[in-house]
Amino acid sequence: MWVGASPGSTGGGIKTSSLAVAILNFISIARGKSRLEIYNREIPQSTVNKAFAVIVLSILTISTSVLAISFFDADKGILNIAFECVSAYGTVGLSCGITAQLSFSSKIVLILTLFLCRVGMLTFLIALFKKVHNETYRYPSDQLLIN
């Protein structure tokens, strides 16, 4: 349910293209390449960054929802709560049957999770933060050791 539909569709969850770009980027890094190339085409770094941002934001949203509902309704079981949150994030409509027994606060958390996925995490963040205009300058770049 977490990996939803393909790009351009109305399905929820992260798109299959975002997951594919992330996996292919892992493989590209493992091979020692500095760029992501697929079928004699180069995927721009901005696209790779967006794919990873969407994945990380979705994991953060689902985790926050699970923690919040676990706080409000600890007796429902973490697996049932996680199922409800992933289903809400993916706008799937499946349930373990605990939604009716959830507290008002937990239902609000599920509603917010549904809303965030439906709008889109990047769209929501763009709406929150001021868009930066194209910079006419560049700072010197530096290599960081990442392990």
N, CA and C atoms as a LAMMPS dump frame, in Angstrom:
ITEM: TIMESTEP
0
ITEM: NUMBER OF ATOMS
441
ITEM: BOX BOUNDS ff ff ff
-5.0000000000000000e+02 5.0000000000000000e+02
-5.0000000000000000e+02 5.0000000000000000e+02
-5.0000000000000000e+02 5.0000000000000000e+02
ITEM: ATOMS id mol type element x y z
1 1 1 N 0.818 -1.194 0
2 1 2 C 0 0 0
3 1 3 C 0.865 1.261 0
4 2 1 N 2.077 1.157 0.547
5 2 2 C 2.938 2.333 0.647
6 2 3 C 3.386 2.785 -0.733
7 3 1 N 3.733 1.838 -1.595
8 3 2 C 4.072 2.171 -2.972
9 3 3 C 2.772 2.121 -3.747
10 4 1 N 2.346 3.284 -4.191
11 4 2 C 1.035 3.388 -4.819
12 4 3 C 1.085 3.226 -6.316
13 5 1 N 0.478 4.134 -6.987
14 5 2 C 0.283 4.053 -8.421
15 5 3 C 1.475 4.627 -9.179
16 6 1 N 1.354 4.604 -10.469
17 6 2 C 2.387 5.165 -11.325
18 6 3 C 2.159 6.658 -11.511
19 7 1 N 3.165 7.379 -12
20 7 2 C 3.029 8.838 -12.124
21 7 3 C 1.886 9.236 -13.042
22 8 1 N 1.264 10.329 -12.697
23 8 2 C 0.157 10.83 -13.497
24 8 3 C -1.188 10.269 -13.091
25 9 1 N -1.186 9.25 -12.243
26 9 2 C -2.456 8.673 -11.815
27 9 3 C -2.897 9.324 -10.512
28 10 1 N -4.085 8.974 -10.075
29 10 2 C -4.628 9.569 -8.857
30 10 3 C -4.42 8.68 -7.642
31 11 1 N -3.673 7.601 -7.789
32 11 2 C -3.429 6.708 -6.665
33 11 3 C -2.565 7.364 -5.608
34 12 1 N -2.674 6.869 -4.391
35 12 2 C -1.919 7.425 -3.284
36 12 3 C -0.599 6.713 -3.077
37 13 1 N 0.048 7.051 -1.972
38 13 2 C 1.346 6.477 -1.648
39 13 3 C 2.439 7.113 -2.489
40 14 1 N 3.642 6.591 -2.324
41 14 2 C 4.717 7.101 -3.179
42 14 3 C 4.565 6.461 -4.55
43 15 1 N 4.984 7.151 -5.556
44 15 2 C 4.826 6.647 -6.922
45 15 3 C 5.892 5.598 -7.231
46 16 1 N 5.566 4.708 -8.146
47 16 2 C 6.503 3.659 -8.524
48 16 3 C 7.768 4.252 -9.133
49 17 1 N 7.64 5.395 -9.8
50 17 2 C 8.817 6.021 -10.401
51 17 3 C 9.762 6.551 -9.326
52 18 1 N 9.219 7.061 -8.214
53 18 2 C 10.07 7.543 -7.12
54 18 3 C 10.871 6.398 -6.522
55 19 1 N 10.22 5.272 -6.296
56 19 2 C 10.919 4.111 -5.757
57 19 3 C 11.951 3.594 -6.751
58 20 1 N 11.602 3.565 -8.032
59 20 2 C 12.536 3.087 -9.047
60 20 3 C 13.777 3.98 -9.129
61 21 1 N 13.584 5.293 -9.095
62 21 2 C 14.718 6.219 -9.141
63 21 3 C 15.602 6.021 -7.915
64 22 1 N 15.002 5.837 -6.745
65 22 2 C 15.789 5.633 -5.528
66 22 3 C 16.6 4.35 -5.601
67 23 1 N 15.986 3.265 -6.038
68 23 2 C 16.696 1.987 -6.138
69 23 3 C 17.807 2.073 -7.179
70 24 1 N 17.505 2.656 -8.324
71 24 2 C 18.531 2.788 -9.363
72 24 3 C 19.668 3.708 -8.913
73 25 1 N 19.35 4.696 -8.082
74 25 2 C 20.403 5.556 -7.558
75 25 3 C 21.297 4.783 -6.596
76 26 1 N 20.723 3.906 -5.779
77 26 2 C 21.525 3.057 -4.901
78 26 3 C 22.491 2.204 -5.716
79 27 1 N 21.988 1.627 -6.787
80 27 2 C 22.823 0.782 -7.647
81 27 3 C 23.908 1.616 -8.308
82 28 1 N 23.555 2.804 -8.758
83 28 2 C 24.521 3.69 -9.404
84 28 3 C 25.64 4.082 -8.433
85 29 1 N 25.267 4.376 -7.19
86 29 2 C 26.263 4.726 -6.174
87 29 3 C 27.164 3.529 -5.889
88 30 1 N 26.573 2.335 -5.806
89 30 2 C 27.354 1.126 -5.535
90 30 3 C 28.349 0.841 -6.654
91 31 1 N 28.007 1.22 -7.856
92 31 2 C 28.912 1.026 -8.994
93 31 3 C 29.962 2.131 -9.105
94 32 1 N 29.863 3.133 -8.252
95 32 2 C 30.853 4.201 -8.241
96 32 3 C 30.585 5.323 -9.223
97 33 1 N 29.372 5.419 -9.72
98 33 2 C 29.044 6.47 -10.68
99 33 3 C 28.612 7.736 -9.939
100 34 1 N 28.874 8.869 -10.54
101 34 2 C 28.481 10.14 -9.936
102 34 3 C 27.148 10.649 -10.485
103 35 1 N 26.655 9.985 -11.524
104 35 2 C 25.375 10.386 -12.132
105 35 3 C 24.48 9.154 -12.247
106 36 1 N 23.198 9.414 -12.351
107 36 2 C 22.241 8.329 -12.55
108 36 3 C 21.9 8.257 -14.035
109 37 1 N 22.296 7.166 -14.657
110 37 2 C 22.056 6.969 -16.09
111 37 3 C 21.244 5.699 -16.285
112 38 1 N 20.183 5.824 -17.102
113 38 2 C 19.303 4.697 -17.389
114 38 3 C 19.007 4.678 -18.879
115 39 1 N 19.277 3.567 -19.522
116 39 2 C 18.99 3.4 -20.948
117 39 3 C 19.492 4.589 -21.781
118 40 1 N 20.755 4.893 -21.632
119 40 2 C 21.402 5.972 -22.381
120 40 3 C 20.769 7.339 -22.148
121 41 1 N 20.176 7.517 -20.991
122 41 2 C 19.611 8.798 -20.58
123 41 3 C 20.114 9.095 -19.174
124 42 1 N 20.262 10.391 -18.886
125 42 2 C 20.675 10.795 -17.546
126 42 3 C 19.476 11.379 -16.806
127 43 1 N 19.271 10.899 -15.594
128 43 2 C 18.207 11.429 -14.741
129 43 3 C 18.796 12.616 -13.99
130 44 1 N 18.172 13.791 -14.073
131 44 2 C 18.721 14.973 -13.392
132 44 3 C 18.792 14.78 -11.875
133 45 1 N 19.793 15.397 -11.27
134 45 2 C 19.966 15.282 -9.827
135 45 3 C 18.761 15.836 -9.073
136 46 1 N 18.092 16.832 -9.633
137 46 2 C 16.903 17.387 -8.97
138 46 3 C 15.796 16.338 -8.868
139 47 1 N 15.67 15.487 -9.873
140 47 2 C 14.671 14.417 -9.84
141 47 3 C 15.025 13.381 -8.783
142 48 1 N 16.303 13.046 -8.696
143 48 2 C 16.769 12.097 -7.674
144 48 3 C 16.508 12.678 -6.28
145 49 1 N 16.805 13.955 -6.107
146 49 2 C 16.568 14.607 -4.816
147 49 3 C 15.088 14.598 -4.453
148 50 1 N 14.223 14.878 -5.419
149 50 2 C 12.78 14.875 -5.159
150 50 3 C 12.292 13.478 -4.785
151 51 1 N 12.811 12.46 -5.466
152 51 2 C 12.407 11.083 -5.171
153 51 3 C 12.769 10.724 -3.734
154 52 1 N 13.996 11.049 -3.338
155 52 2 C 14.4 10.748 -1.966
156 52 3 C 13.627 11.584 -0.958
157 53 1 N 13.331 12.822 -1.291
158 53 2 C 12.557 13.673 -0.386
159 53 3 C 11.162 13.097 -0.177
160 54 1 N 10.527 12.658 -1.241
161 54 2 C 9.186 12.076 -1.137
162 54 3 C 9.215 10.813 -0.279
163 55 1 N 10.216 9.975 -0.481
164 55 2 C 10.307 8.729 0.288
165 55 3 C 10.542 9.023 1.764
166 56 1 N 11.48 9.899 2.062
167 56 2 C 11.781 10.22 3.46
168 56 3 C 10.582 10.899 4.133
169 57 1 N 9.947 11.822 3.428
170 57 2 C 8.777 12.5 3.996
171 57 3 C 7.623 11.534 4.233
172 58 1 N 7.453 10.566 3.346
173 58 2 C 6.37 9.603 3.543
174 58 3 C 6.652 8.721 4.758
175 59 1 N 7.895 8.292 4.912
176 59 2 C 8.259 7.481 6.077
177 59 3 C 8.078 8.296 7.357
178 60 1 N 8.479 9.555 7.307
179 60 2 C 8.316 10.437 8.466
180 60 3 C 6.84 10.643 8.816
181 61 1 N 6.008 10.853 7.809
182 61 2 C 4.577 11.051 8.036
183 61 3 C 3.928 9.808 8.622
184 62 1 N 4.232 8.656 8.051
185 62 2 C 3.651 7.402 8.542
186 62 3 C 4.134 7.121 9.964
187 63 1 N 5.418 7.317 10.214
188 63 2 C 5.965 7.068 11.552
189 63 3 C 5.341 7.99 12.591
190 64 1 N 5.198 9.256 12.228
191 64 2 C 4.575 10.215 13.149
192 64 3 C 3.134 9.83 13.425
193 65 1 N 2.419 9.407 12.399
194 65 2 C 1.019 8.985 12.582
195 65 3 C 0.924 7.769 13.493
196 66 1 N 1.804 6.801 13.271
197 66 2 C 1.794 5.593 14.103
198 66 3 C 2.098 5.95 15.557
199 67 1 N 3.103 6.801 15.769
200 67 2 C 3.445 7.197 17.138
201 67 3 C 2.306 7.96 17.809
202 68 1 N 1.679 8.867 17.061
203 68 2 C 0.583 9.658 17.642
204 68 3 C -0.595 8.769 18.011
205 69 1 N -0.986 7.885 17.119
206 69 2 C -2.123 7.01 17.413
207 69 3 C -1.77 6.023 18.521
208 70 1 N -0.522 5.563 18.56
209 70 2 C -0.091 4.684 19.652
210 70 3 C -0.174 5.4 20.99
211 71 1 N 0.081 6.695 20.983
212 71 2 C -0.035 7.483 22.205
213 71 3 C -1.498 7.628 22.635
214 72 1 N -2.376 7.896 21.669
215 72 2 C -3.787 8.1 21.988
216 72 3 C -4.544 6.807 22.256
217 73 1 N -4.211 5.753 21.514
218 73 2 C -4.922 4.467 21.631
219 73 3 C -3.913 3.327 21.697
220 74 1 N -3.224 3.208 22.802
221 74 2 C -2.169 2.204 22.951
222 74 3 C -2.715 0.778 22.97
223 75 1 N -3.968 0.588 23.305
224 75 2 C -4.542 -0.743 23.435
225 75 3 C -4.875 -1.402 22.093
226 76 1 N -4.766 -0.691 20.994
227 76 2 C -5.172 -1.23 19.688
228 76 3 C -4.112 -2.116 19.031
229 77 1 N -2.889 -2.075 19.508
230 77 2 C -1.834 -2.906 18.929
231 77 3 C -1.092 -2.168 17.832
232 78 1 N 0.213 -2.246 17.876
233 78 2 C 1.048 -1.468 16.956
234 78 3 C 0.872 -1.928 15.508
235 79 1 N 0.673 -3.22 15.289
236 79 2 C 0.508 -3.714 13.922
237 79 3 C -0.787 -3.199 13.299
238 80 1 N -1.87 -3.211 14.057
239 80 2 C -3.144 -2.676 13.559
240 80 3 C -3.049 -1.181 13.291
241 81 1 N -2.385 -0.465 14.189
242 81 2 C -2.228 0.977 14.015
243 81 3 C -1.378 1.278 12.79
244 82 1 N -0.295 0.543 12.615
245 82 2 C 0.574 0.748 11.447
246 82 3 C -0.185 0.46 10.154
247 83 1 N -0.998 -0.594 10.165
248 83 2 C -1.795 -0.92 8.981
249 83 3 C -2.744 0.225 8.648
250 84 1 N -3.416 0.772 9.655
251 84 2 C -4.346 1.882 9.436
252 84 3 C -3.616 3.107 8.883
253 85 1 N -2.432 3.402 9.416
254 85 2 C -1.693 4.594 8.99
255 85 3 C -1.163 4.454 7.562
256 86 1 N -0.635 3.288 7.233
257 86 2 C -0.146 3.073 5.866
258 86 3 C -1.31 3.085 4.885
259 87 1 N -2.424 2.516 5.289
260 87 2 C -3.613 2.535 4.444
261 87 3 C -4.107 3.967 4.237
262 88 1 N -4.062 4.758 5.287
263 88 2 C -4.475 6.161 5.171
264 88 3 C -3.51 6.924 4.278
265 89 1 N -2.207 6.701 4.452
266 89 2 C -1.228 7.412 3.633
267 89 3 C -1.382 7.032 2.16
268 90 1 N -1.663 5.77 1.905
269 90 2 C -1.818 5.322 0.526
270 90 3 C -3.204 5.579 -0.042
271 91 1 N -4.084 6.174 0.736
272 91 2 C -5.484 6.416 0.38
273 91 3 C -6.119 5.162 -0.217
274 92 1 N -5.888 4.051 0.464
275 92 2 C -6.329 2.75 -0.033
276 92 3 C -7.76 2.44 0.381
277 93 1 N -8.101 2.738 1.62
278 93 2 C -9.443 2.455 2.1
279 93 3 C -9.563 1.15 2.843
280 94 1 N -8.476 0.436 3.029
281 94 2 C -8.511 -0.808 3.795
282 94 3 C -8.397 -0.499 5.274
283 95 1 N -8.918 -1.407 6.1
284 95 2 C -8.886 -1.2 7.542
285 95 3 C -8.837 -2.549 8.235
286 96 1 N -8.259 -2.531 9.427
287 96 2 C -8.278 -3.73 10.279
288 96 3 C -9.55 -3.796 11.104
289 97 1 N -10.396 -2.793 10.972
290 97 2 C -11.641 -2.758 11.717
291 97 3 C -11.545 -2.009 13.033
292 98 1 N -10.436 -1.32 13.262
293 98 2 C -10.29 -0.596 14.526
294 98 3 C -10.617 0.893 14.402
295 99 1 N -10.877 1.367 13.205
296 99 2 C -11.091 2.799 12.993
297 99 3 C -12.276 3.315 13.801
298 100 1 N -13.334 2.561 13.866
299 100 2 C -14.523 3.003 14.598
300 100 3 C -14.261 3.106 16.102
301 101 1 N -13.336 2.273 16.62
302 101 2 C -13.043 2.298 18.054
303 101 3 C -11.949 3.302 18.429
304 102 1 N -11.353 3.964 17.453
305 102 2 C -10.293 4.925 17.75
306 102 3 C -10.865 6.168 18.415
307 103 1 N -10.031 6.83 19.191
308 103 2 C -10.44 8.076 19.838
309 103 3 C -10.552 9.182 18.788
310 104 1 N -11.172 10.282 19.187
311 104 2 C -11.33 11.421 18.281
312 104 3 C -9.974 11.923 17.796
313 105 1 N -9.009 11.998 18.704
314 105 2 C -7.669 12.47 18.343
315 105 3 C -7.012 11.565 17.31
316 106 1 N -7.157 10.271 17.461
317 106 2 C -6.578 9.323 16.505
318 106 3 C -7.237 9.447 15.139
319 107 1 N -8.541 9.673 15.135
320 107 2 C -9.238 9.856 13.858
321 107 3 C -8.758 11.124 13.156
322 108 1 N -8.491 12.175 13.918
323 108 2 C -7.946 13.409 13.333
324 108 3 C -6.573 13.14 12.73
325 109 1 N -5.754 12.341 13.417
326 109 2 C -4.428 11.987 12.885
327 109 3 C -4.579 11.25 11.557
328 110 1 N -5.507 10.305 11.485
329 110 2 C -5.732 9.578 10.228
330 110 3 C -6.23 10.508 9.125
331 111 1 N -7.094 11.433 9.47
332 111 2 C -7.605 12.394 8.485
333 111 3 C -6.468 13.252 7.945
334 112 1 N -5.603 13.73 8.839
335 112 2 C -4.452 14.538 8.406
336 112 3 C -3.497 13.728 7.532
337 113 1 N -3.308 12.463 7.873
338 113 2 C -2.449 11.591 7.062
339 113 3 C -3.042 11.415 5.667
340 114 1 N -4.342 11.177 5.601
341 114 2 C -5.024 11.067 4.302
342 114 3 C -4.869 12.353 3.495
343 115 1 N -5.075 13.477 4.151
344 115 2 C -4.99 14.769 3.473
345 115 3 C -3.59 15.035 2.941
346 116 1 N -2.579 14.782 3.776
347 116 2 C -1.198 15.036 3.354
348 116 3 C -0.816 14.198 2.135
349 117 1 N -1.231 12.951 2.121
350 117 2 C -0.901 12.117 0.962
351 117 3 C -1.687 12.535 -0.261
352 118 1 N -2.938 12.881 -0.071
353 118 2 C -3.768 13.259 -1.211
354 118 3 C -3.256 14.532 -1.874
355 119 1 N -2.846 15.502 -1.048
356 119 2 C -2.298 16.736 -1.585
357 119 3 C -0.905 16.485 -2.155
358 120 1 N -0.139 15.663 -1.482
359 120 2 C 1.231 15.391 -1.882
360 120 3 C 2.192 16.092 -0.938
361 121 1 N 3.175 15.377 -0.477
362 121 2 C 4.093 15.927 0.519
363 121 3 C 4.885 17.109 -0.033
364 122 1 N 5.397 16.977 -1.251
365 122 2 C 6.172 18.084 -1.811
366 122 3 C 5.288 19.297 -2.068
367 123 1 N 4.079 19.077 -2.544
368 123 2 C 3.152 20.18 -2.765
369 123 3 C 2.84 20.887 -1.457
370 124 1 N 2.639 20.118 -0.403
371 124 2 C 2.353 20.694 0.899
372 124 3 C 3.533 21.525 1.408
373 125 1 N 4.747 21.004 1.256
374 125 2 C 5.921 21.746 1.715
375 125 3 C 6.16 23.003 0.881
376 126 1 N 5.925 22.912 -0.41
377 126 2 C 6.077 24.092 -1.269
378 126 3 C 5.096 25.176 -0.853
379 127 1 N 3.893 24.764 -0.457
380 127 2 C 2.898 25.736 -0.011
381 127 3 C 3.303 26.39 1.312
382 128 1 N 4.012 25.642 2.156
383 128 2 C 4.417 26.182 3.448
384 128 3 C 5.601 27.142 3.361
385 129 1 N 6.549 26.804 2.518
386 129 2 C 7.774 27.584 2.461
387 129 3 C 7.803 28.462 1.225
388 130 1 N 8.446 29.595 1.384
389 130 2 C 8.583 30.526 0.265
390 130 3 C 9.507 29.911 -0.786
391 131 1 N 9.095 30.012 -2.008
392 131 2 C 9.888 29.47 -3.095
393 131 3 C 11.095 30.38 -3.351
394 132 1 N 12.242 29.764 -3.498
395 132 2 C 13.469 30.499 -3.752
396 132 3 C 13.601 30.729 -5.252
397 133 1 N 13.895 31.942 -5.633
398 133 2 C 14.107 32.242 -7.042
399 133 3 C 15.465 31.712 -7.474
400 134 1 N 15.643 31.574 -8.761
401 134 2 C 16.921 31.085 -9.263
402 134 3 C 18.05 31.979 -8.779
403 135 1 N 19.03 31.346 -8.171
404 135 2 C 20.168 32.097 -7.679
405 135 3 C 21.102 32.433 -8.838
406 136 1 N 21.654 33.605 -8.779
407 136 2 C 22.624 34.004 -9.8
408 136 3 C 24.045 33.788 -9.31
409 137 1 N 24.174 33.097 -8.203
410 137 2 C 25.491 32.842 -7.629
411 137 3 C 25.587 31.37 -7.26
412 138 1 N 26.804 30.907 -6.992
413 138 2 C 27.046 29.545 -6.525
414 138 3 C 28.141 29.588 -5.483
415 139 1 N 27.95 28.863 -4.416
416 139 2 C 28.992 28.725 -3.408
417 139 3 C 29.996 27.672 -3.875
418 140 1 N 31.214 27.725 -3.377
419 140 2 C 32.175 26.674 -3.718
420 140 3 C 31.672 25.328 -3.207
421 141 1 N 31.884 24.288 -3.959
422 141 2 C 31.426 22.966 -3.543
423 141 3 C 32.521 22.283 -2.722
424 142 1 N 32.092 21.323 -1.922
425 142 2 C 33.019 20.597 -1.073
426 142 3 C 32.54 19.165 -0.969
427 143 1 N 33.473 18.231 -0.895
428 143 2 C 33.14 16.833 -0.776
429 143 3 C 33.025 16.464 0.691
430 144 1 N 31.985 15.721 1.053
431 144 2 C 31.79 15.235 2.396
432 144 3 C 31.955 13.726 2.413
433 145 1 N 32.515 13.202 3.478
434 145 2 C 32.65 11.771 3.621
435 145 3 C 31.328 11.211 4.126
436 146 1 N 30.685 10.384 3.324
437 146 2 C 29.407 9.779 3.67
438 146 3 C 29.606 8.275 3.726
439 147 1 N 29.308 7.693 4.877
440 147 2 C 29.412 6.23 5.041
441 147 3 C 28.102 5.676 5.473
